[in-house]
Amino acid sequence: MVREMNASKAESIRQRISNHQIVSSFCKLFIVSVSSHGTLEKLPKTVSLNYKAIFVEYDSNTHVEIIVMENEEDLTIGWLMSETLRKVNKSLEERGLPRDTSSMICLKTKEKLYAIDYLLSNLDRPVSILKDRTTLVPFFADEKYEVKDQKISIDYFIILKLIGEGGFSKVYMGKFLD
């Protein structure tokens, strides 16, 4: 659809697009203005808005979709985590379900792509490492690995074997108590 408009209105629309106030998925937008002589002329800048969708499956009933612009370099995995928590809490609250997301410590890929999972563990990495339509699932903290005291001692382990002995210490191979 071609719509004729004056140059100031076209510039206003271009400004809103550059400020990301207009959201449209995977589209190209051409702004055409009418000159003072009544002839159509294209503004020199073609604006392309490319977005990617990231899906998070919190549980079997709670799924959220997060849309980010492909060229957003300042969005990090930490931002993605906070946005996921915000949307999951909102979804759970709307359905009247209890919301305890405190044990969620990071996101991982549903397909178990370990290299991407490793990158997702660093909250300072950019979101641009994720492909469009990536499905993520939360990774929850396991209570059995929670340190109850500030100091871990040999009492937390089953000693399997003495590996080595030095002047000031001994090195053991052990298994963490369940």
N, C-alpha and C positions, 0 to 999 in steps of 0.2 A: 504494500500500500504506500503510495506517495502522497504526502501531505505538504501543501504549500504553507509557508509561514514567513514572517519577516525575519531579518537577520538577528535582531535582539532576542527573539523567542528561541531561535535555533541555538544561539550562543548560551542561553539559559539552560536549555536541555543538555547541551554538551557539558556544561559545568556540573549539572546534577549527576550526569553519568560518571564524570571523573571523580566525583565525591562518593560514588557507589550508592547513591540513593535510589537508583533504578536497578531492580534485580530481575534478571531474565536469564534463563538457563540456556547456554550454548547458542547464542544468537549473534548475528552481525547487524549492526545498526548503522544506517546511512542517514545523515542529516542533510536535507536539501533546503536551501533558502531561496527566497525570491529577491532578486536585486531590485534596485530602484527603477530599472527600466522594464521590469516585469518578466525578464527571462530567468529561467531556472539555472542555478549554478550550484555545483556540489561544493560543500565546504571541504577544505583540503584534508581534513583529518577523518579517516574512517575509524570508528570505535568498535573494537571487538571485545565482547565480554565472554570469557570462558570460565566456567565454574566446574569444580569437581565435587562429587558427592562422596562422603565417607559415612558408612553405616556402622552403627554400634549395636550389637545384640547383648543387652544387659542380662536378660534371662529369656526363657522361652516366650514370655508374654510382653516384654518390654524391649522395643526397638526404637532407636532414634536415628535421625539423619542429620548430618552436619554438612552444610554447604560452604565451601571456601573458594575464593578466586584463585585461579592457577598461578597468577603472578604475585601473590601475597607472600613476600619473603620474610616478613617480620612475625608471622604467626608460627608459634612453636608447638611442640608436642605437649608442653605444659599447658598452653592455651587450649589445646584439643581436649586434654584431661578435664580441665575446669568446665569447658563447654559441655562435655559429655555428662559430667556430674550434675550440672545445672539442668540440662534437658531431661535426664533420667529422674532426678528428684521432682521436677515439674510433672512428668508423666505419671509417676507413682502417686503424687499428691492429688492429681486430677481423678485418679481411679480409687482414691481412698485407701491405698495400700500402705503398709508400714515402710518407712524409708530409712534404711540403715546402709549407707554407702561408705561408711568409714573404713571398712576393711578392703576397699578397692584401692590397689596401689599403683597399677599401671594398666595399659592396654596392650593386647597382643593380637596377631592376625588369627582369624578363624581357620585359615588353611595351614597353620603352623609353619609359616615361613620364618625360620629362626634368625636369618640375617636381618630381616625387617623387625622382628621382635626385639632383637638386641638394640637396634636404632630407636625403637619406641621406648626403651627403658631410659634414654637420655632426654630429659624434659627440655633441654635447650636446643635440640635439633629442630630444623624447620619442618613444617607440615608437608612441604613440597616433596619429601621423600616418598609419600604415599601416592599410589596411582588412583585414578578415578574409579569409583565404585568399589573401593576396598572395604571389606567387612572386618570389623574388629570386635573382639570380645574382651571383657575385663579380666584382669588377673587379681585374685584376692589373696590377702595375707593369710597364712596358715597359722593357727593359734599354737601349734606344737613347737614352732620355731621362735615364739615370742620369748624374749629374755626377761625374766621376772626380776632378777637382780641386775645391778649395773655391771657386775663382774662375773665372767664365766670362769668356772674352775674345772678341775679334772673330774669333779663329781657329776658333771653334765654328760659324761661319756662312759662307754663300756670300753675298757682297754683291751685291744686285740693283740698288740705286739709292741715290744720296745724296738724302735728303729735305730736309735743312736743315743750315745751318751757323751756329753761334753764336760768341761770343767765346771760350768755353772748351771747346766740344765740337762734334762732328758727329753727325747723326742719319741712320742708314742703314736702308733696308729690306733685310732679309736672309732667307735660308732656312736652317733648322737643318741641319747636316750629318748625313747618315745613317750 
